[in-house]
């Protein structure tokens, strides 16, 4: 089984949901322990996530961009995807092999080198 290339490094697209999830968990815990007014912070985080999904930016993205965080992470090819994958050729004795999505991914990896 071949896995697609995974992203390496922290990008704005990965950090925004991470920060939002952290703030939601902390503010919910504070609302349960300290004061229900902390639920306002949870609502603000939800509103910022809606803004981020609709517009592609939110106050956190502006701050992260100024801190020098890249917009997108770089892809790293997993070691087992570096092997050449070729579709089997049709033979007279067997049925024709239809290319799989993995064959297409391998083709894209070969072209990107």
HELIX and SHEET records of a PDB file:
HELIX    1   1 UNK A   12  UNK A   33  1                                  22    
HELIX    2   2 UNK A   36  UNK A   38  5                                   3    
HELIX    3   3 UNK A   39  UNK A   55  1                                  17    
HELIX    4   4 UNK A   59  UNK A   66  1                                   8    
HELIX    5   5 UNK A   79  UNK A   81  5                                   3    
HELIX    6   6 UNK A  101  UNK A  112  1                                  12    
SHEET    1   A 2 UNK A   6  UNK A   8  0                                        
SHEET    2   A 2 UNK A  74  UNK A  76 -1                                        
END                                                                             
